[in-house]
Amino acid sequence: MEKFALGTALKNVRKTTPLVHCITNYVTVNDCANALLACGGSPIMSDEPLDVADIQTICGGLVFNIGTLNAQTIEGMKVAGAIATKVGHPIVLDPVGAGASKLRTETAGMLLDNYDVKVIRGNMSEMKALAGAAAATRGVDANPDDAVTDDNLAESAAFAKALAEKTGAVIAITGAIDIVADANTAYTIRNGVPIMGKITGTGCMLSCITAAYAVANPDMLLEAVVAAVAGMGVAGEIAATRMQPVDGNASLRTYIIDALFNMNARALEAVARIEEV
């Protein structure tokens, strides 16, 4: 992938300020809104079924995050998903904890089967649950046995491409080594730092950011998702350099959002570590 595509994707987000409708979980909703603002997008949050129809008509994209499911949220997702599919707004599915409970797994499958999901972003355990290959997950965290490593990289990339072909969506599997793939091509992204795993919500933030990139770059969806994933990893690296001995995960969260806000195309292109698998 040409590095300039990453910078172009970021510039397009900043230029168009895409409005993204986020039906996301209550634990991370504030961080998701601020991360979207930081990357150049604009957030709006609503899961009320009587509200989401109007909201979705004025937005450019939609995020489904199943992290705190309830009956109202599911119904809101159905209403918004139907409209987004009808008008062609890109939908990003974040299957948080798929495989951990029957409700989460079945809801993720229902959303994928009934609406035009363009991007799926999650950890490997969640992706395997969607594909029917995982027996369990560790809550919302990836099972250690599912971690993407150099030893299983080729196998993991093949899985991502097969899932992309099956679903018609770009697949973003995030972890210590990220994989982004469509049915034909897979990329690894090696940005980020382990301490990012100590923050609840980095994945949720990334899914919302990814939606903004998808809205702003409709003709280069794979490249846009790679740019979003790499950008979050780079932001984590920048944030880690600011950490002082008295700082903890709350400070890191703030520093990540600051880094997203201050990121420019040149910096993203220079630091992103991306390879085709």
Residue frames relative to the residue before (quaternion, step in Angstrom):
aa qw qx qy qz dx dy dz
M 1.0000 0.0000 0.0000 0.0000 0.00 0.00 0.00
E 0.4408 -0.6845 0.5122 0.2736 3.55 -0.89 0.91
K 0.5115 -0.6791 0.4357 0.2955 3.57 -0.82 1.02
F 0.6022 0.5824 -0.3784 0.3936 3.61 1.04 -0.64
A 0.5575 0.6090 -0.3924 0.4054 3.60 1.18 -0.47
L 0.6177 0.5452 -0.3466 0.4485 3.57 1.09 -0.68
G 0.6829 0.4826 -0.2793 0.4720 3.54 0.89 -0.95
T 0.6239 0.5385 -0.3328 0.4582 3.56 1.03 -0.76
A 0.6449 0.5248 -0.3199 0.4543 3.56 0.95 -0.87
L 0.6628 0.4916 -0.3035 0.4764 3.59 0.93 -0.86
K 0.6476 0.5217 -0.3227 0.4519 3.59 0.91 -0.88
N 0.6542 0.5219 -0.3190 0.4449 3.58 0.99 -0.80
V 0.6091 0.5261 -0.3521 0.4778 3.59 1.10 -0.63
R 0.6867 0.4851 -0.2888 0.4579 3.57 0.82 -0.99
K 0.6723 0.5170 -0.2964 0.4392 3.58 1.02 -0.79
T 0.7916 0.3541 -0.1623 0.4708 3.59 0.93 -0.86
T 0.1979 -0.8183 0.5139 0.1647 3.63 1.24 -0.35
P 0.0160 -0.8512 0.5246 0.0042 3.61 0.61 1.07
L 0.3378 -0.7214 0.5739 0.1902 3.55 -1.02 0.90
V 0.0900 -0.8208 0.5638 -0.0151 3.56 -0.58 1.21
H 0.2896 -0.7378 0.5928 0.1430 3.54 -0.88 1.06
C 0.0835 -0.8256 0.5581 -0.0037 3.56 -0.49 1.22
I 0.0628 -0.7237 0.6864 0.0330 3.54 -0.76 1.10
T 0.1606 0.8267 -0.4997 0.2028 3.48 0.22 1.36
N 0.6481 -0.5682 0.3374 0.3786 3.57 -1.21 0.19
Y 0.6181 -0.6165 0.3659 0.3226 3.52 -1.14 0.75
V 0.5741 0.6113 -0.3777 0.3924 3.57 1.18 -0.48
T 0.8300 0.2480 -0.0652 0.4953 3.58 0.90 -0.95
V 0.3509 0.7950 -0.4634 0.1736 3.59 1.22 0.02
N 0.6540 0.5101 -0.3294 0.4512 3.63 0.94 -0.76
D 0.6525 0.5037 -0.3148 0.4705 3.57 0.97 -0.83
C 0.6262 0.5373 -0.3385 0.4524 3.58 1.02 -0.76
A 0.6540 0.5121 -0.3157 0.4587 3.57 0.93 -0.87
N 0.7002 0.4657 -0.2814 0.4623 3.58 0.86 -0.91
A 0.6262 0.5227 -0.3448 0.4644 3.60 1.04 -0.65
L 0.6300 0.5212 -0.3331 0.4696 3.58 1.02 -0.75
L 0.6497 0.4996 -0.3167 0.4775 3.58 0.92 -0.83
A 0.6582 0.5338 -0.3112 0.4302 3.57 0.95 -0.89
C 0.7177 0.4479 -0.2706 0.4594 3.60 0.92 -0.81
G 0.6492 -0.5298 0.3152 0.4455 3.59 1.25 -0.20
G 0.5875 0.5721 -0.3737 0.4333 3.57 1.26 0.02
S 0.3446 -0.7045 0.5740 0.2353 3.52 -1.35 -0.23
P 0.2361 -0.8189 0.5099 0.1171 3.61 -0.65 1.06
I 0.0396 0.7356 -0.6743 -0.0518 3.49 -1.34 0.41
M 0.1832 -0.8120 0.5527 0.0392 3.53 -0.80 1.10
S 0.2845 0.7327 -0.5902 0.1840 3.57 -0.89 0.96
D 0.0434 -0.7918 0.6082 0.0359 3.55 -1.03 0.84
E 0.4435 0.6927 -0.4515 0.3459 3.58 1.28 0.13
P 0.4700 -0.7152 0.4327 0.2835 3.63 -0.56 1.10
L 0.6728 0.4907 -0.3036 0.4630 3.61 1.06 -0.67
D 0.6999 0.4668 -0.2499 0.4794 3.58 1.26 -0.32
V 0.6638 0.5854 -0.3221 0.3362 3.56 0.93 -0.92
A 0.5687 0.5958 -0.4030 0.3990 3.62 1.08 -0.52
D 0.6855 0.4604 -0.2814 0.4888 3.57 0.88 -0.93
I 0.6420 0.5392 -0.3289 0.4347 3.57 0.96 -0.88
Q 0.6907 0.4949 -0.2989 0.4344 3.57 0.83 -0.95
T 0.6233 0.5578 -0.3579 0.4149 3.61 1.02 -0.60
I 0.7226 0.4185 -0.2550 0.4875 3.61 1.12 -0.52
C 0.6265 0.5594 -0.3285 0.4320 3.59 1.28 -0.15
G 0.4594 -0.6713 0.5021 0.2936 3.52 -1.33 0.11
G 0.8126 0.0654 -0.0020 0.5792 3.56 1.17 -0.53
L 0.2784 -0.7586 0.5780 0.1141 3.54 -1.34 0.29
V 0.1501 -0.7638 0.6224 0.0815 3.55 -1.10 0.81
F 0.1513 -0.7339 0.6568 0.0848 3.53 -1.04 0.94
N 0.0620 0.7718 -0.6293 0.0671 3.59 -0.65 1.12
I 0.2161 -0.8366 0.4966 0.0831 3.58 -0.48 1.20
G 0.2896 0.8256 -0.4530 0.1711 3.57 1.21 0.40
T 0.7901 0.1167 -0.0690 0.5978 3.63 1.07 -0.64
L 0.0289 -0.8621 0.5058 -0.0149 3.54 0.64 1.16
N 0.1397 0.7274 -0.6707 0.0386 3.49 -1.30 0.61
A 0.7287 -0.4549 0.2730 0.4331 3.57 -1.24 0.26
Q 0.6489 0.5187 -0.3232 0.4533 3.58 1.00 -0.81
T 0.6511 0.5203 -0.3169 0.4528 3.55 0.92 -0.90
I 0.6602 0.5092 -0.3139 0.4542 3.57 0.88 -0.90
E 0.6620 0.4913 -0.3114 0.4726 3.59 0.92 -0.86
G 0.6347 0.5271 -0.3261 0.4615 3.59 1.02 -0.77
M 0.6327 0.5257 -0.3254 0.4663 3.56 1.03 -0.78
K 0.6432 0.5269 -0.3272 0.4490 3.58 0.96 -0.81
V 0.6771 0.4876 -0.2990 0.4630 3.58 0.87 -0.94
A 0.6947 0.4653 -0.2790 0.4722 3.58 0.83 -0.98
G 0.6484 0.5384 -0.3223 0.4310 3.57 0.98 -0.83
A 0.6330 0.5340 -0.3310 0.4522 3.57 1.01 -0.77
I 0.6794 0.4740 -0.2921 0.4780 3.57 0.94 -0.85
A 0.6463 0.5202 -0.3280 0.4517 3.59 0.90 -0.89
T 0.6523 0.5089 -0.3094 0.4688 3.57 0.97 -0.83
K 0.6590 0.5261 -0.3068 0.4414 3.57 0.94 -0.88
V 0.7773 0.3479 -0.1848 0.4905 3.59 0.87 -0.93
G 0.5393 -0.6737 0.3796 0.3335 3.60 1.25 -0.02
H 0.3651 0.7098 -0.5228 0.2993 3.60 1.08 0.57
P 0.4662 -0.6788 0.4745 0.3111 3.64 -0.84 0.83
I 0.1932 -0.7675 0.6053 0.0850 3.55 -1.02 0.91
V 0.1551 -0.7521 0.6353 0.0816 3.55 -1.01 0.92
L 0.1718 -0.7802 0.5971 0.0724 3.57 -0.82 1.04
D 0.0730 -0.7586 0.6471 0.0201 3.55 -0.87 1.05
P 0.1557 -0.8456 0.5065 0.0651 3.61 -0.07 1.29
V 0.0575 -0.8543 0.5160 0.0246 3.57 0.73 1.10
G 0.8625 0.0756 -0.0824 0.4935 3.55 -0.76 1.07
A 0.2889 0.7413 -0.5497 0.2547 3.59 1.15 0.39
G 0.7265 0.3549 -0.2915 0.5113 3.54 -0.81 1.00
A 0.6409 0.5274 -0.3252 0.4531 3.60 1.21 -0.43
S 0.7907 0.0335 -0.0240 0.6108 3.59 1.16 -0.52
K 0.6262 -0.5470 0.4113 0.3735 3.52 -1.28 0.50
L 0.6445 0.5345 -0.3290 0.4367 3.60 0.93 -0.86
R 0.6774 0.4893 -0.3027 0.4583 3.58 0.84 -0.91
T 0.6836 0.4966 -0.2953 0.4460 3.55 0.83 -0.98
E 0.6965 0.4677 -0.2787 0.4673 3.58 0.86 -0.94
T 0.6400 0.5164 -0.3357 0.4594 3.60 1.01 -0.71
A 0.6365 0.5178 -0.3309 0.4661 3.59 0.94 -0.82
G 0.6616 0.5046 -0.3020 0.4652 3.57 0.96 -0.86
M 0.6401 0.5288 -0.3195 0.4567 3.57 1.00 -0.84
L 0.6621 0.5024 -0.3069 0.4637 3.59 0.90 -0.88
L 0.6696 0.5030 -0.2942 0.4605 3.54 0.98 -0.87
D 0.6919 0.4971 -0.2747 0.4457 3.57 1.00 -0.82
N 0.7857 0.3986 -0.1677 0.4424 3.57 1.00 -0.82
Y 0.7781 0.2808 -0.1472 0.5422 3.58 1.16 -0.45
D 0.5609 -0.6480 0.4174 0.3020 3.54 -1.19 0.64
V 0.0466 -0.8224 0.5662 -0.0290 3.55 0.35 1.29
K 0.2426 -0.8024 0.5353 0.1039 3.56 -0.73 1.10
V 0.7908 0.1120 -0.0416 0.6003 3.59 1.14 -0.64
I 0.0996 -0.7433 0.6569 0.0783 3.55 -1.12 0.77
R 0.0116 -0.8074 0.5893 -0.0276 3.58 -0.74 1.07
G 0.3249 0.7328 -0.5459 0.2439 3.54 -0.68 1.10
N 0.5995 -0.5296 0.4196 0.4290 3.55 -1.26 -0.13
M 0.7143 -0.4775 0.2910 0.4208 3.56 -1.25 0.29
S 0.6287 0.5373 -0.3513 0.4389 3.62 0.96 -0.73
E 0.6549 0.5051 -0.3053 0.4719 3.57 0.99 -0.84
M 0.6526 0.5109 -0.3149 0.4626 3.56 0.99 -0.82
K 0.6528 0.4999 -0.3202 0.4705 3.58 0.99 -0.76
A 0.6094 0.5367 -0.3524 0.4652 3.57 1.08 -0.65
L 0.6359 0.5165 -0.3234 0.4736 3.59 1.00 -0.81
A 0.7167 0.4401 -0.2427 0.4835 3.55 1.01 -0.82
G 0.5178 -0.6657 0.4001 0.3587 3.57 1.30 -0.10
A 0.5800 0.6339 -0.3480 0.3749 3.57 1.24 0.27
A 0.6854 0.4809 -0.2962 0.4597 3.62 1.19 -0.17
A 0.3763 -0.7274 0.5313 0.2167 3.55 -1.01 0.83
A 0.8025 -0.0800 0.0931 0.5838 3.59 1.03 -0.69
T 0.1871 -0.7358 0.6301 0.1631 3.53 -1.35 0.27
R 0.4909 -0.6233 0.5114 0.3302 3.56 -1.28 0.28
G 0.7607 -0.2774 0.1604 0.5645 3.58 0.32 1.22
V 0.7673 -0.2787 0.2273 0.5309 3.55 -0.66 -1.10
D 0.5777 0.5775 -0.3811 0.4330 3.61 1.26 0.06
A 0.5697 -0.5833 0.4515 0.3624 3.54 -1.22 0.47
N 0.4985 -0.6030 0.5313 0.3249 3.53 -1.17 0.66
P 0.5331 -0.6476 0.4231 0.3427 3.65 -0.80 0.88
D 0.6290 0.5476 -0.3396 0.4349 3.57 1.09 -0.63
D 0.6826 0.4851 -0.2761 0.4717 3.58 1.24 -0.42
A 0.4117 0.7394 -0.4635 0.2624 3.60 1.23 -0.09
V 0.4045 -0.6800 0.5562 0.2542 3.56 -1.07 0.80
T 0.0132 0.7925 -0.6068 0.0595 3.56 -0.77 1.10
D 0.6683 -0.4695 0.3682 0.4442 3.56 -1.27 0.10
D 0.6337 0.5561 -0.3343 0.4212 3.57 1.09 -0.66
N 0.7911 0.2629 -0.1510 0.5312 3.61 1.01 -0.70
L 0.2909 0.8139 -0.4716 0.1747 3.56 1.28 0.27
A 0.6681 0.4968 -0.3126 0.4573 3.59 0.83 -0.92
E 0.6556 0.5066 -0.3033 0.4706 3.57 0.97 -0.87
S 0.6628 0.5080 -0.3032 0.4590 3.58 0.98 -0.86
A 0.6485 0.5092 -0.3147 0.4702 3.57 1.00 -0.79
A 0.6339 0.5213 -0.3267 0.4687 3.58 1.02 -0.77
F 0.6233 0.5294 -0.3290 0.4724 3.58 1.05 -0.79
A 0.6614 0.5134 -0.3108 0.4498 3.59 0.90 -0.93
K 0.6687 0.4905 -0.3041 0.4689 3.60 0.92 -0.85
A 0.6456 0.5122 -0.3237 0.4648 3.58 1.01 -0.77
L 0.6567 0.4927 -0.3132 0.4774 3.60 1.00 -0.78
A 0.6156 0.5348 -0.3421 0.4669 3.57 1.08 -0.69
E 0.6566 0.5010 -0.3123 0.4695 3.56 0.94 -0.83
K 0.6666 0.5197 -0.2972 0.4441 3.57 0.96 -0.88
T 0.7814 0.3614 -0.1677 0.4803 3.57 0.91 -0.94
G 0.3895 -0.7175 0.4846 0.3141 3.58 1.15 -0.55
A 0.6113 0.5523 -0.3376 0.4554 3.57 1.30 0.19
V 0.4906 -0.5733 0.5445 0.3662 3.54 -1.30 0.31
I 0.2473 -0.7824 0.5620 0.1038 3.56 -0.89 1.01
A 0.0422 -0.7774 0.6275 0.0058 3.57 -0.88 1.00
I 0.0603 -0.7912 0.6084 -0.0161 3.55 -0.37 1.29
T 0.0855 -0.8425 0.5318 0.0073 3.56 -0.42 1.19
G 0.2378 0.7271 -0.6085 0.2110 3.50 -1.16 0.82
A 0.7932 -0.2252 0.1868 0.5341 3.57 -1.12 -0.60
I 0.7305 0.1203 -0.0940 0.6656 3.55 1.20 -0.69
D 0.2463 -0.7800 0.5604 0.1300 3.58 -0.70 1.07
I 0.1157 -0.7575 0.6369 0.0853 3.54 -1.21 0.62
V 0.0316 -0.7633 0.6452 0.0042 3.56 -0.95 0.94
A 0.0874 0.8284 -0.5385 0.1268 3.56 -0.68 1.09
D 0.1730 -0.6760 0.6892 0.1954 3.44 -1.41 0.38
A 0.7730 -0.3709 0.2178 0.4663 3.59 -1.19 -0.16
N 0.7680 0.3943 -0.1829 0.4704 3.59 1.14 -0.58
T 0.8112 0.1971 -0.0436 0.5489 3.57 1.06 -0.73
A 0.0658 -0.7843 0.6161 0.0312 3.55 -1.07 0.80
Y 0.1300 -0.7760 0.6147 0.0550 3.54 -1.09 0.82
T 0.2664 -0.7027 0.6277 0.2033 3.52 -1.25 0.56
I 0.1278 -0.7531 0.6420 0.0664 3.52 -1.20 0.69
R 0.1176 -0.8321 0.5420 0.0076 3.57 -0.63 1.15
N 0.4028 0.6758 -0.5104 0.3471 3.56 0.92 0.90
G 0.5673 0.5841 -0.4507 0.3657 3.55 -1.24 0.47
V 0.2534 -0.7424 0.6026 0.1469 3.54 -1.37 0.22
P 0.6270 -0.5899 0.3483 0.3709 3.62 -1.02 0.72
I 0.6248 0.5756 -0.3539 0.3911 3.59 1.00 -0.74
M 0.5024 0.6399 -0.4341 0.3870 3.61 1.20 -0.27
G 0.6145 0.5654 -0.3390 0.4334 3.58 1.17 -0.53
K 0.6165 0.5451 -0.3440 0.4521 3.59 1.27 -0.16
I 0.6339 0.4865 -0.3321 0.5012 3.58 1.30 0.07
T 0.3354 -0.6991 0.5891 0.2274 3.56 -0.90 0.90
G 0.7892 0.3782 -0.2496 0.4145 3.55 -0.70 1.03
T 0.4514 0.6771 -0.4884 0.3150 3.62 1.12 -0.04
G 0.6553 0.5019 -0.3136 0.4694 3.58 1.02 -0.74
C 0.6390 0.5222 -0.3219 0.4640 3.57 0.99 -0.82
M 0.6340 0.5184 -0.3223 0.4748 3.56 0.98 -0.85
L 0.6618 0.5182 -0.3094 0.4448 3.56 0.90 -0.93
S 0.6393 0.5265 -0.3444 0.4421 3.61 0.92 -0.77
C 0.6680 0.4859 -0.3045 0.4742 3.59 0.97 -0.80
I 0.6254 0.5185 -0.3281 0.4821 3.57 1.04 -0.77
T 0.6328 0.5452 -0.3260 0.4429 3.57 0.97 -0.86
A 0.6268 0.5306 -0.3381 0.4597 3.58 1.02 -0.73
A 0.6381 0.5172 -0.3317 0.4641 3.60 0.97 -0.78
Y 0.6539 0.5014 -0.3074 0.4760 3.58 0.99 -0.83
A 0.6460 0.5212 -0.3246 0.4534 3.59 1.00 -0.77
V 0.6507 0.5098 -0.3167 0.4652 3.58 0.97 -0.83
A 0.7321 0.4566 -0.2392 0.4454 3.57 0.89 -0.96
N 0.7799 0.2744 -0.1309 0.5471 3.60 1.22 -0.40
P 0.0086 0.8651 -0.5015 0.0012 3.61 0.71 1.01
D 0.7141 0.4559 -0.2574 0.4647 3.60 1.11 -0.55
M 0.7532 0.2527 -0.1750 0.5816 3.59 1.28 0.04
L 0.0008 -0.8689 0.4949 -0.0124 3.54 0.83 1.08
L 0.6528 0.5120 -0.3328 0.4482 3.61 0.84 -0.87
E 0.6735 0.4909 -0.2927 0.4687 3.57 0.88 -0.95
A 0.6349 0.5411 -0.3270 0.4441 3.57 1.04 -0.79
V 0.6647 0.4861 -0.3097 0.4753 3.58 0.95 -0.82
V 0.6114 0.5295 -0.3468 0.4748 3.59 1.01 -0.73
A 0.6612 0.5121 -0.3084 0.4533 3.59 0.91 -0.88
A 0.6548 0.5117 -0.3162 0.4577 3.58 0.95 -0.84
V 0.6760 0.4866 -0.2921 0.4701 3.58 0.90 -0.95
A 0.6618 0.4937 -0.3097 0.4715 3.58 0.90 -0.88
G 0.6415 0.5472 -0.3235 0.4294 3.56 0.98 -0.84
M 0.6528 0.4920 -0.3211 0.4782 3.58 0.97 -0.77
G 0.6456 0.5169 -0.3240 0.4594 3.59 0.99 -0.76
V 0.6460 0.5063 -0.3110 0.4792 3.56 0.98 -0.85
A 0.6299 0.5313 -0.3336 0.4579 3.59 0.98 -0.81
G 0.6404 0.5209 -0.3229 0.4630 3.58 1.03 -0.76
E 0.6458 0.5152 -0.3192 0.4643 3.56 1.00 -0.79
I 0.6496 0.5045 -0.3118 0.4758 3.57 0.95 -0.88
A 0.6497 0.5286 -0.3159 0.4458 3.57 0.94 -0.91
A 0.6489 0.5388 -0.3214 0.4305 3.58 0.96 -0.85
T 0.6402 0.5305 -0.3350 0.4433 3.59 1.06 -0.65
R 0.6581 0.5104 -0.3093 0.4590 3.60 1.19 -0.39
M 0.5101 0.6879 -0.4109 0.3126 3.59 1.22 -0.36
Q 0.1855 -0.7588 0.6191 0.0807 3.55 -1.00 0.96
P 0.7030 -0.4811 0.2969 0.4315 3.63 -1.16 0.37
V 0.7040 0.4536 -0.2778 0.4706 3.61 1.05 -0.64
D 0.5742 0.6155 -0.3728 0.3905 3.61 1.25 -0.20
G 0.1185 -0.7779 0.6132 0.0691 3.53 -1.26 0.57
N 0.8075 -0.3068 0.1832 0.4694 3.54 -1.23 -0.37
A 0.6001 0.5565 -0.3744 0.4358 3.61 1.11 -0.52
S 0.6402 0.5060 -0.3193 0.4818 3.56 1.03 -0.75
L 0.6344 0.5390 -0.3332 0.4426 3.56 0.96 -0.87
R 0.6165 0.5492 -0.3429 0.4480 3.59 0.98 -0.82
T 0.6728 0.4860 -0.2917 0.4754 3.57 0.91 -0.92
Y 0.6603 0.5100 -0.3107 0.4554 3.58 0.94 -0.85
I 0.6129 0.5386 -0.3538 0.4573 3.60 1.06 -0.66
I 0.6658 0.4852 -0.3082 0.4758 3.58 0.89 -0.87
D 0.6145 0.5331 -0.3403 0.4716 3.59 1.05 -0.73
A 0.6692 0.5039 -0.3013 0.4554 3.58 0.92 -0.90
L 0.6212 0.5195 -0.3396 0.4785 3.59 1.02 -0.70
F 0.6511 0.5308 -0.3097 0.4454 3.57 0.97 -0.87
N 0.7666 0.3906 -0.1878 0.4738 3.57 0.94 -0.92
M 0.4854 0.6910 -0.4306 0.3186 3.60 1.22 -0.16
N 0.0912 -0.7781 0.6186 0.0606 3.55 -1.09 0.76
A 0.7169 -0.4746 0.2994 0.4137 3.53 -1.28 0.38
R 0.6584 0.5231 -0.3226 0.4344 3.59 0.89 -0.88
A 0.6673 0.4981 -0.3069 0.4609 3.58 0.92 -0.86
L 0.6447 0.5214 -0.3231 0.4561 3.57 0.95 -0.84
E 0.6757 0.4951 -0.2945 0.4599 3.57 0.88 -0.92
A 0.6783 0.5205 -0.2960 0.4258 3.57 1.00 -0.82
V 0.7857 0.3761 -0.1645 0.4628 3.57 0.95 -0.89
A 0.5460 0.6341 -0.4077 0.3655 3.60 1.12 -0.50
R 0.1670 -0.7781 0.6016 0.0689 3.56 -0.95 0.98
I 0.1281 0.8123 -0.5348 0.1943 3.53 -0.01 1.38
E 0.0370 0.7820 -0.6211 0.0363 3.56 -1.02 0.87
E 0.4275 -0.6575 0.5461 0.2943 3.55 -1.12 0.61
V 0.3426 -0.7411 0.5425 0.1976 3.56 -0.95 0.89
